[in-house]
Amino acid sequence: MSHSATNPSRHSNRTLVRGGLRVVAAAGLAVDVAVHARLADQYDAVKATVSEGTLFRAEAAAASLAVLLVLLWRHRIGDAFAWLVAIAGLAALLLYRYVDVGAHGPLPNMYEPIWSTDKTTAAWAQTAAAGALTPLLLWSRLRRHTPA
């Protein structure tokens, strides 16, 4: 018999913590959506084959899907997708903030060596989402590998 079956309050606490982490992750991803969707038009002029505005819209779309998966599906695959969206967005933001990568293939040169309010907000939101999703993914993995 599992320990949570013998201690209902522990199960209840775990459920509350997981729910809180999902809310934090969804909120961070929603902020990511809002920032990228609002700024996309301003970055349409920065382009190679693909404009930076299009990449912002893709980030907003992926983060929107991630919000839905985290809140409604609540499955480790959805959580993993949401974690990847948050981490990839944060990695791209930091890379193009600190490194002048230049244009490569269809991607434009997105180097922008400043910290704007929007960039800072997106970075904190993506960090919060990834931070909230990490324990959910780890707990899911531990639960799958723990004998009953």
Protein Blocks (a to p, Z undefined) as FASTA:
>chain_A
ZZklmmmklmmmmmmmmmmmmmmmmmmmmmmmmmmmmmmmmmmmpcckbcfklmmmmmmm
mmmmmmmmmmmnopaklmmmmmmmmmmmmmmmmmmmmpcgbjehjbccfbdcbdcfklmm
mmmmmmmmmmmmmmmmmmmmmmmmpcZZ
